[in-house]
Amino acid sequence: MVQIENKRFSFSGHESFQCRNLWLKKGYDYVQSGKSFNDEDAVVVLGVGKNMVASIRYWMKAFGLINSEDILTDFAHKLLSDNGWDPYLEDEMSLWLLHYHLVSRGYATIYGLVFNELRREKIEFTKENFLGFIKRKAELLKLTVNEKTASDDFDVMIKLYCRQDSKDKEDTFSGLLNELEIIKYYTREVEYYSTEKEKNMKKSEQYFIIENVDRPNLSEHAVLYNILADPNINMSVSLTYMEQEPNSVSSIFAVNRSELVNKIELLVTNNPNFTYSDQAGIRELQFKIKPTPFEVLEMYYAAE
């Protein structure tokens, strides 16, 4: 799994744009045609502004669709080619897969930190809570963080996952992962003391929530893909591991125990090579024959 502690923090590259719904297919087709994001005519061919060209490239890397040398990955070809699993991302399963890659790869630091760490400290958190968390984390790891850049990155994350009303036309474009509804928010009025006015004042503050809940819209195949893509898992995996480890099922997909067990039972029911045992209080999923992550996805999309 990605060990975030071994990476430098990266809170920029998206040019303050959340990933839009058709950007990944547009980016895939562009690279597949032999073009480079550095080409002078990239703006014309992609039909977006210069900053958006850079943003598309960033999101292609963040979602694991191109590597550090801008070469398309196997996952990109299988998902987004014209004959691929879901080139226009019409199946919600595809969005869960992209969410998994975004969090687990660690290319965009904020997602791994928020889903694996911050929400374990605070189920409800504000932007200020996030910035304080990042400051403490950076001090511990002896890293330097630009607060303005981290703040902008938080705003982009919220646009990517949450539908929000905005007067800014640029913000009216839905973020790619809105449909997952994995980050929820509400606004609360809080009191504070104004030294300038020398009295208590009120202001609106947004609180964000990533809570482990039932997720009936999450396919058990996405759960299995997460498990099989973990190089630390061999022929069995404990329920505790799936709930607690960084980048594990509950960490990334924010599912509670009962929902996780339901998904596991579905997998066992539909595959004779899987068993779910409970011996001496240790509950684990066991594989007699272990498929590859891509084999799981091939089976899922073939059945759709």
C-alpha positions as YAML, in Angstrom:
chain: A
units: angstrom
residues:
- id: 1
  name: MET
  ca: [0.00, 0.00, 0.00]
- id: 2
  name: VAL
  ca: [0.97, 3.63, -0.36]
- id: 3
  name: GLN
  ca: [2.83, 4.88, 2.67]
- id: 4
  name: ILE
  ca: [2.01, 8.56, 2.78]
- id: 5
  name: GLU
  ca: [4.70, 9.22, 5.38]
- id: 6
  name: ASN
  ca: [7.36, 8.37, 2.79]
- id: 7
  name: LYS
  ca: [6.10, 10.92, 0.30]
- id: 8
  name: ARG
  ca: [6.36, 14.67, 0.20]
- id: 9
  name: PHE
  ca: [3.11, 16.53, 0.52]
- id: 10
  name: SER
  ca: [1.64, 17.58, -2.81]
- id: 11
  name: PHE
  ca: [-1.23, 20.08, -2.69]
- id: 12
  name: SER
  ca: [-1.06, 21.61, -6.15]
- id: 13
  name: GLY
  ca: [-1.20, 20.80, -9.84]
- id: 14
  name: HIS
  ca: [-4.94, 20.91, -10.43]
- id: 15
  name: GLU
  ca: [-4.91, 24.67, -11.17]
- id: 16
  name: SER
  ca: [-7.87, 24.99, -8.76]
- id: 17
  name: PHE
  ca: [-10.16, 22.94, -11.04]
- id: 18
  name: GLN
  ca: [-12.01, 19.88, -9.79]
- id: 19
  name: CYS
  ca: [-12.10, 17.02, -12.30]
- id: 20
  name: ARG
  ca: [-15.07, 17.41, -14.63]
- id: 21
  name: ASN
  ca: [-17.23, 14.58, -15.91]
- id: 22
  name: LEU
  ca: [-15.79, 14.21, -19.44]
- id: 23
  name: TRP
  ca: [-12.21, 15.20, -18.75]
- id: 24
  name: LEU
  ca: [-10.79, 11.71, -18.23]
- id: 25
  name: LYS
  ca: [-12.17, 10.32, -21.49]
- id: 26
  name: LYS
  ca: [-11.03, 13.47, -23.28]
- id: 27
  name: GLY
  ca: [-7.56, 13.11, -21.76]
- id: 28
  name: TYR
  ca: [-7.39, 9.41, -22.57]
- id: 29
  name: ASP
  ca: [-8.31, 9.91, -26.23]
- id: 30
  name: TYR
  ca: [-5.82, 12.76, -26.48]
- id: 31
  name: VAL
  ca: [-2.86, 10.73, -25.15]
- id: 32
  name: GLN
  ca: [-3.95, 7.60, -27.07]
- id: 33
  name: SER
  ca: [-3.82, 9.61, -30.30]
- id: 34
  name: GLY
  ca: [-0.10, 10.21, -29.71]
- id: 35
  name: LYS
  ca: [-0.41, 13.79, -28.51]
- id: 36
  name: SER
  ca: [1.46, 15.33, -25.59]
- id: 37
  name: PHE
  ca: [0.05, 17.72, -22.98]
- id: 38
  name: ASN
  ca: [3.08, 19.90, -23.76]
- id: 39
  name: ASP
  ca: [2.15, 20.29, -27.43]
- id: 40
  name: GLU
  ca: [1.52, 23.86, -28.54]
- id: 41
  name: ASP
  ca: [-1.89, 22.95, -29.94]
- id: 42
  name: ALA
  ca: [-3.05, 21.11, -26.79]
- id: 43
  name: VAL
  ca: [-5.45, 23.96, -25.97]
- id: 44
  name: VAL
  ca: [-7.06, 23.77, -29.42]
- id: 45
  name: VAL
  ca: [-7.24, 19.96, -29.64]
- id: 46
  name: LEU
  ca: [-8.62, 19.51, -26.10]
- id: 47
  name: GLY
  ca: [-10.89, 22.53, -26.45]
- id: 48
  name: VAL
  ca: [-10.06, 23.96, -23.01]
- id: 49
  name: GLY
  ca: [-7.91, 26.74, -21.59]
- id: 50
  name: LYS
  ca: [-4.19, 26.35, -20.87]
- id: 51
  name: ASN
  ca: [-4.73, 25.91, -17.13]
- id: 52
  name: MET
  ca: [-7.36, 23.26, -17.78]
- id: 53
  name: VAL
  ca: [-4.90, 21.32, -19.96]
- id: 54
  name: ALA
  ca: [-2.58, 21.16, -16.96]
- id: 55
  name: SER
  ca: [-5.49, 20.19, -14.74]
- id: 56
  name: ILE
  ca: [-6.58, 17.31, -17.01]
- id: 57
  name: ARG
  ca: [-3.03, 16.00, -16.96]
- id: 58
  name: TYR
  ca: [-2.94, 16.27, -13.16]
- id: 59
  name: TRP
  ca: [-6.19, 14.34, -12.71]
- id: 60
  name: MET
  ca: [-5.11, 11.65, -15.17]
- id: 61
  name: LYS
  ca: [-2.08, 11.07, -12.93]
- id: 62
  name: ALA
  ca: [-4.02, 11.35, -9.68]
- id: 63
  name: PHE
  ca: [-6.50, 8.68, -10.81]
- id: 64
  name: GLY
  ca: [-3.75, 6.35, -12.04]
- id: 65
  name: LEU
  ca: [-4.59, 6.70, -15.74]
- id: 66
  name: ILE
  ca: [-1.15, 7.89, -16.84]
- id: 67
  name: ASN
  ca: [2.21, 7.35, -15.18]
- id: 68
  name: SER
  ca: [4.92, 9.88, -14.37]
- id: 69
  name: GLU
  ca: [5.98, 9.89, -18.04]
- id: 70
  name: ASP
  ca: [2.43, 10.51, -19.29]
- id: 71
  name: ILE
  ca: [2.09, 6.95, -20.59]
- id: 72
  name: LEU
  ca: [-1.38, 5.44, -20.35]
- id: 73
  name: THR
  ca: [-1.74, 2.65, -17.79]
- id: 74
  name: ASP
  ca: [-3.42, -0.72, -18.29]
- id: 75
  name: PHE
  ca: [-6.25, 0.48, -16.05]
- id: 76
  name: ALA
  ca: [-6.81, 3.46, -18.36]
- id: 77
  name: HIS
  ca: [-6.97, 1.29, -21.47]
- id: 78
  name: LYS
  ca: [-9.34, -1.22, -19.90]
- id: 79
  name: LEU
  ca: [-11.67, 1.44, -18.53]
- id: 80
  name: LEU
  ca: [-11.64, 4.27, -21.06]
- id: 81
  name: SER
  ca: [-10.88, 2.89, -24.53]
- id: 82
  name: ASP
  ca: [-13.80, 3.02, -26.95]
- id: 83
  name: ASN
  ca: [-14.34, -0.71, -26.36]
- id: 84
  name: GLY
  ca: [-13.43, -0.48, -22.70]
- id: 85
  name: TRP
  ca: [-15.43, -1.28, -19.59]
- id: 86
  name: ASP
  ca: [-17.03, 2.13, -19.19]
- id: 87
  name: PRO
  ca: [-15.46, 4.86, -21.37]
- id: 88
  name: TYR
  ca: [-17.99, 7.54, -20.40]
- id: 89
  name: LEU
  ca: [-18.15, 6.59, -16.72]
- id: 90
  name: GLU
  ca: [-21.87, 5.84, -16.75]
- id: 91
  name: ASP
  ca: [-21.63, 3.05, -14.17]
- id: 92
  name: GLU
  ca: [-21.22, 4.19, -10.56]
- id: 93
  name: MET
  ca: [-18.82, 1.29, -10.04]
- id: 94
  name: SER
  ca: [-16.31, 3.16, -12.21]
- id: 95
  name: LEU
  ca: [-16.51, 6.18, -9.91]
- id: 96
  name: TRP
  ca: [-15.83, 4.02, -6.86]
- id: 97
  name: LEU
  ca: [-12.78, 2.59, -8.64]
- id: 98
  name: LEU
  ca: [-11.49, 6.07, -9.45]
- id: 99
  name: HIS
  ca: [-12.09, 7.12, -5.85]
- id: 100
  name: TYR
  ca: [-10.08, 4.08, -4.70]
- id: 101
  name: HIS
  ca: [-7.17, 4.98, -6.97]
- id: 102
  name: LEU
  ca: [-7.25, 8.63, -5.96]
- id: 103
  name: VAL
  ca: [-7.02, 7.84, -2.25]
- id: 104
  name: SER
  ca: [-4.70, 4.84, -2.33]
- id: 105
  name: ARG
  ca: [-2.10, 6.06, -4.84]
- id: 106
  name: GLY
  ca: [-1.14, 9.10, -2.79]
- id: 107
  name: TYR
  ca: [-0.24, 11.21, -5.83]
- id: 108
  name: ALA
  ca: [-2.66, 13.87, -4.55]
- id: 109
  name: THR
  ca: [-1.74, 13.92, -0.87]
- id: 110
  name: ILE
  ca: [-4.94, 15.35, 0.58]
- id: 111
  name: TYR
  ca: [-7.16, 12.37, -0.23]
- id: 112
  name: GLY
  ca: [-5.08, 9.76, 1.57]
- id: 113
  name: LEU
  ca: [-4.65, 12.02, 4.57]
- id: 114
  name: VAL
  ca: [-8.32, 12.90, 4.86]
- id: 115
  name: PHE
  ca: [-9.75, 9.40, 4.33]
- id: 116
  name: ASN
  ca: [-7.09, 7.45, 6.23]
- id: 117
  name: GLU
  ca: [-6.24, 9.82, 9.06]
- id: 118
  name: LEU
  ca: [-8.17, 13.06, 9.57]
- id: 119
  name: ARG
  ca: [-11.61, 11.49, 9.69]
- id: 120
  name: ARG
  ca: [-10.41, 9.03, 12.33]
- id: 121
  name: GLU
  ca: [-9.61, 12.03, 14.53]
- id: 122
  name: LYS
  ca: [-12.81, 13.89, 13.69]
- id: 123
  name: ILE
  ca: [-15.89, 12.44, 11.98]
- id: 124
  name: GLU
  ca: [-17.02, 16.06, 11.55]
- id: 125
  name: PHE
  ca: [-14.37, 18.56, 10.55]
- id: 126
  name: THR
  ca: [-14.03, 22.06, 9.21]
- id: 127
  name: LYS
  ca: [-11.52, 23.51, 6.82]
- id: 128
  name: GLU
  ca: [-9.73, 25.00, 9.81]
- id: 129
  name: ASN
  ca: [-9.56, 21.55, 11.41]
- id: 130
  name: PHE
  ca: [-7.96, 20.23, 8.22]
- id: 131
  name: LEU
  ca: [-5.38, 23.01, 8.08]
- id: 132
  name: GLY
  ca: [-4.49, 22.47, 11.74]
- id: 133
  name: PHE
  ca: [-4.13, 18.74, 11.11]
- id: 134
  name: ILE
  ca: [-1.86, 19.36, 8.11]
- id: 135
  name: LYS
  ca: [0.29, 21.77, 10.11]
- id: 136
  name: ARG
  ca: [0.78, 19.20, 12.90]
- id: 137
  name: LYS
  ca: [1.48, 16.44, 10.40]
- id: 138
  name: ALA
  ca: [4.03, 18.56, 8.53]
- id: 139
  name: GLU
  ca: [5.84, 19.48, 11.75]
- id: 140
  name: LEU
  ca: [6.00, 15.81, 12.75]
- id: 141
  name: LEU
  ca: [7.44, 14.83, 9.36]
- id: 142
  name: LYS
  ca: [9.66, 17.93, 9.17]
- id: 143
  name: LEU
  ca: [7.96, 19.09, 5.96]
- id: 144
  name: THR
  ca: [7.06, 22.60, 4.80]
- id: 145
  name: VAL
  ca: [3.48, 23.31, 3.81]
- id: 146
  name: ASN
  ca: [2.11, 26.46, 2.19]
- id: 147
  name: GLU
  ca: [-1.17, 27.10, 4.03]
- id: 148
  name: LYS
  ca: [-2.73, 28.93, 1.07]
- id: 149
  name: THR
  ca: [-1.96, 26.01, -1.27]
- id: 150
  name: ALA
  ca: [-3.32, 23.47, 1.22]
- id: 151
  name: SER
  ca: [-6.44, 25.60, 1.67]
- id: 152
  name: ASP
  ca: [-7.03, 25.76, -2.09]
- id: 153
  name: ASP
  ca: [-6.53, 21.99, -2.31]
- id: 154
  name: PHE
  ca: [-9.21, 21.46, 0.33]
- id: 155
  name: ASP
  ca: [-11.64, 23.60, -1.69]
- id: 156
  name: VAL
  ca: [-10.97, 21.50, -4.79]
- id: 157
  name: MET
  ca: [-11.56, 18.28, -2.87]
- id: 158
  name: ILE
  ca: [-14.92, 19.54, -1.65]
- id: 159
  name: LYS
  ca: [-15.93, 20.57, -5.19]
- id: 160
  name: LEU
  ca: [-14.89, 17.12, -6.45]
- id: 161
  name: TYR
  ca: [-17.08, 15.26, -3.94]
- id: 162
  name: CYS
  ca: [-19.87, 17.64, -2.90]
- id: 163
  name: ARG
  ca: [-22.61, 19.43, -4.80]
- id: 164
  name: GLN
  ca: [-22.65, 23.02, -3.63]
- id: 165
  name: ASP
  ca: [-24.60, 26.09, -4.69]
- id: 166
  name: SER
  ca: [-22.31, 28.80, -6.00]
- id: 167
  name: LYS
  ca: [-22.59, 32.14, -7.78]
- id: 168
  name: ASP
  ca: [-19.25, 31.47, -9.46]
- id: 169
  name: LYS
  ca: [-19.91, 30.01, -12.94]
- id: 170
  name: GLU
  ca: [-16.70, 27.98, -12.75]
- id: 171
  name: ASP
  ca: [-18.06, 26.22, -9.67]
- id: 172
  name: THR
  ca: [-21.33, 25.19, -11.32]
- id: 173
  name: PHE
  ca: [-19.64, 22.26, -13.08]
- id: 174
  name: SER
  ca: [-20.26, 19.12, -11.06]
- id: 175
  name: GLY
  ca: [-17.23, 17.37, -9.67]
- id: 176
  name: LEU
  ca: [-16.67, 13.87, -11.03]
- id: 177
  name: LEU
  ca: [-17.31, 12.09, -7.71]
- id: 178
  name: ASN
  ca: [-20.41, 13.98, -6.55]
- id: 179
  name: GLU
  ca: [-22.63, 10.94, -7.09]
- id: 180
  name: LEU
  ca: [-20.83, 8.88, -4.46]
- id: 181
  name: GLU
  ca: [-22.07, 11.17, -1.67]
- id: 182
  name: ILE
  ca: [-19.21, 9.98, 0.50]
- id: 183
  name: ILE
  ca: [-18.46, 13.45, 1.87]
- id: 184
  name: LYS
  ca: [-21.48, 15.24, 3.27]
- id: 185
  name: TYR
  ca: [-21.66, 18.70, 4.76]
- id: 186
  name: TYR
  ca: [-23.88, 21.10, 6.61]
- id: 187
  name: THR
  ca: [-23.65, 24.73, 7.66]
- id: 188
  name: ARG
  ca: [-23.78, 25.82, 11.28]
- id: 189
  name: GLU
  ca: [-23.82, 29.30, 12.79]
- id: 190
  name: VAL
  ca: [-21.07, 29.73, 15.39]
- id: 191
  name: GLU
  ca: [-20.42, 32.56, 17.80]
- id: 192
  name: TYR
  ca: [-17.10, 34.36, 18.09]
- id: 193
  name: TYR
  ca: [-15.87, 37.45, 19.85]
- id: 194
  name: SER
  ca: [-14.95, 40.39, 17.61]
- id: 195
  name: THR
  ca: [-12.22, 42.53, 19.16]
- id: 196
  name: GLU
  ca: [-12.94, 45.27, 16.62]
- id: 197
  name: LYS
  ca: [-16.62, 45.51, 17.52]
- id: 198
  name: GLU
  ca: [-16.04, 44.35, 21.10]
- id: 199
  name: LYS
  ca: [-19.00, 42.02, 21.11]
- id: 200
  name: ASN
  ca: [-20.05, 38.50, 20.24]
- id: 201
  name: MET
  ca: [-20.74, 37.94, 16.55]
- id: 202
  name: LYS
  ca: [-22.09, 35.04, 14.49]
- id: 203
  name: LYS
  ca: [-20.71, 33.51, 11.34]
- id: 204
  name: SER
  ca: [-21.63, 30.53, 9.18]
- id: 205
  name: GLU
  ca: [-19.18, 27.63, 9.15]
- id: 206
  name: GLN
  ca: [-19.25, 24.49, 7.04]
- id: 207
  name: TYR
  ca: [-18.78, 21.10, 8.66]
- id: 208
  name: PHE
  ca: [-17.83, 18.07, 6.58]
- id: 209
  name: ILE
  ca: [-18.59, 14.47, 7.47]
- id: 210
  name: ILE
  ca: [-17.08, 11.18, 6.24]
- id: 211
  name: GLU
  ca: [-18.84, 8.57, 8.32]
- id: 212
  name: ASN
  ca: [-18.75, 4.79, 8.07]
- id: 213
  name: VAL
  ca: [-22.32, 3.93, 7.07]
- id: 214
  name: ASP
  ca: [-24.32, 1.43, 5.00]
- id: 215
  name: ARG
  ca: [-23.46, 1.90, 1.32]
- id: 216
  name: PRO
  ca: [-25.87, -0.22, -0.72]
- id: 217
  name: ASN
  ca: [-24.72, 1.54, -3.89]
- id: 218
  name: LEU
  ca: [-21.16, 0.25, -3.41]
- id: 219
  name: SER
  ca: [-20.64, -2.97, -5.37]
- id: 220
  name: GLU
  ca: [-19.06, -5.91, -3.55]
- id: 221
  name: HIS
  ca: [-16.79, -6.15, -6.62]
- id: 222
  name: ALA
  ca: [-15.24, -2.78, -5.70]
- id: 223
  name: VAL
  ca: [-14.64, -4.16, -2.20]
- id: 224
  name: LEU
  ca: [-12.96, -7.25, -3.65]
- id: 225
  name: TYR
  ca: [-10.88, -5.13, -6.04]
- id: 226
  name: ASN
  ca: [-9.63, -3.09, -3.07]
- id: 227
  name: ILE
  ca: [-8.66, -6.27, -1.20]
- id: 228
  name: LEU
  ca: [-6.93, -7.94, -4.14]
- id: 229
  name: ALA
  ca: [-5.01, -4.80, -5.13]
- id: 230
  name: ASP
  ca: [-3.35, -4.72, -1.70]
- id: 231
  name: PRO
  ca: [0.11, -6.34, -2.02]
- id: 232
  name: ASN
  ca: [0.12, -7.08, 1.73]
- id: 233
  name: ILE
  ca: [-2.77, -9.55, 1.40]
- id: 234
  name: ASN
  ca: [-2.03, -13.13, 0.39]
- id: 235
  name: MET
  ca: [-4.63, -15.91, 0.66]
- id: 236
  name: SER
  ca: [-6.67, -14.46, 3.52]
- id: 237
  name: VAL
  ca: [-7.56, -11.14, 5.10]
- id: 238
  name: SER
  ca: [-9.06, -10.46, 8.51]
- id: 239
  name: LEU
  ca: [-12.12, -8.34, 9.11]
- id: 240
  name: THR
  ca: [-10.03, -6.19, 11.47]
- id: 241
  name: TYR
  ca: [-7.53, -5.49, 8.69]
- id: 242
  name: MET
  ca: [-10.31, -4.53, 6.28]
- id: 243
  name: GLU
  ca: [-11.69, -2.12, 8.87]
- id: 244
  name: GLN
  ca: [-8.58, -0.48, 10.28]
- id: 245
  name: GLU
  ca: [-5.61, -0.46, 7.94]
- id: 246
  name: PRO
  ca: [-4.78, 2.60, 5.80]
- id: 247
  name: ASN
  ca: [-6.25, 2.29, 2.30]
- id: 248
  name: SER
  ca: [-8.34, -0.70, 3.40]
- id: 249
  name: VAL
  ca: [-12.01, -1.18, 2.54]
- id: 250
  name: SER
  ca: [-13.52, 0.75, 5.45]
- id: 251
  name: SER
  ca: [-10.87, 3.48, 5.27]
- id: 252
  name: ILE
  ca: [-11.43, 4.24, 1.59]
- id: 253
  name: PHE
  ca: [-15.11, 3.43, 1.08]
- id: 254
  name: ALA
  ca: [-16.32, 4.54, 4.53]
- id: 255
  name: VAL
  ca: [-18.49, 1.46, 5.17]
- id: 256
  name: ASN
  ca: [-19.53, 0.27, 8.61]
- id: 257
  name: ARG
  ca: [-18.98, -3.25, 9.92]
- id: 258
  name: SER
  ca: [-22.43, -4.63, 9.12]
- id: 259
  name: GLU
  ca: [-22.22, -3.37, 5.54]
- id: 260
  name: LEU
  ca: [-18.71, -4.74, 5.13]
- id: 261
  name: VAL
  ca: [-19.83, -8.16, 6.36]
- id: 262
  name: ASN
  ca: [-22.80, -8.02, 3.96]
- id: 263
  name: LYS
  ca: [-20.44, -7.38, 1.04]
- id: 264
  name: ILE
  ca: [-18.18, -10.25, 2.12]
- id: 265
  name: GLU
  ca: [-21.13, -12.63, 2.42]
- id: 266
  name: LEU
  ca: [-22.24, -11.69, -1.10]
- id: 267
  name: LEU
  ca: [-18.76, -12.46, -2.41]
- id: 268
  name: VAL
  ca: [-18.69, -15.83, -0.64]
- id: 269
  name: THR
  ca: [-22.20, -16.74, -1.83]
- id: 270
  name: ASN
  ca: [-21.31, -16.05, -5.45]
- id: 271
  name: ASN
  ca: [-17.84, -17.60, -5.52]
- id: 272
  name: PRO
  ca: [-17.14, -21.18, -4.34]
- id: 273
  name: ASN
  ca: [-13.43, -20.35, -4.07]
- id: 274
  name: PHE
  ca: [-14.07, -17.87, -1.23]
- id: 275
  name: THR
  ca: [-14.90, -18.69, 2.39]
- id: 276
  name: TYR
  ca: [-15.61, -16.49, 5.40]
- id: 277
  name: SER
  ca: [-14.57, -18.08, 8.68]
- id: 278
  name: ASP
  ca: [-14.95, -17.17, 12.33]
- id: 279
  name: GLN
  ca: [-12.53, -19.20, 14.45]
- id: 280
  name: ALA
  ca: [-11.40, -18.23, 17.94]
- id: 281
  name: GLY
  ca: [-12.96, -14.83, 17.44]
- id: 282
  name: ILE
  ca: [-10.90, -14.12, 14.30]
- id: 283
  name: ARG
  ca: [-13.09, -13.42, 11.30]
- id: 284
  name: GLU
  ca: [-11.43, -13.54, 7.91]
- id: 285
  name: LEU
  ca: [-12.07, -13.90, 4.21]
- id: 286
  name: GLN
  ca: [-10.11, -16.77, 2.71]
- id: 287
  name: PHE
  ca: [-9.27, -17.55, -0.91]
- id: 288
  name: LYS
  ca: [-8.87, -21.09, -2.27]
- id: 289
  name: ILE
  ca: [-8.10, -19.57, -5.67]
- id: 290
  name: LYS
  ca: [-7.27, -15.89, -5.73]
- id: 291
  name: PRO
  ca: [-8.31, -13.93, -8.84]
- id: 292
  name: THR
  ca: [-6.42, -10.86, -10.03]
- id: 293
  name: PRO
  ca: [-7.95, -7.41, -9.51]
- id: 294
  name: PHE
  ca: [-8.56, -7.03, -13.26]
- id: 295
  name: GLU
  ca: [-10.26, -10.44, -13.46]
- id: 296
  name: VAL
  ca: [-12.76, -9.21, -10.86]
- id: 297
  name: LEU
  ca: [-13.50, -6.12, -12.93]
- id: 298
  name: GLU
  ca: [-13.77, -8.12, -16.16]
- id: 299
  name: MET
  ca: [-16.43, -10.29, -14.51]
- id: 300
  name: TYR
  ca: [-18.33, -7.28, -13.17]
- id: 301
  name: TYR
  ca: [-18.46, -5.28, -16.40]
- id: 302
  name: ALA
  ca: [-19.16, -8.36, -18.54]
- id: 303
  name: ALA
  ca: [-22.28, -8.98, -16.46]
- id: 304
  name: GLU
  ca: [-23.57, -5.42, -16.76]
...
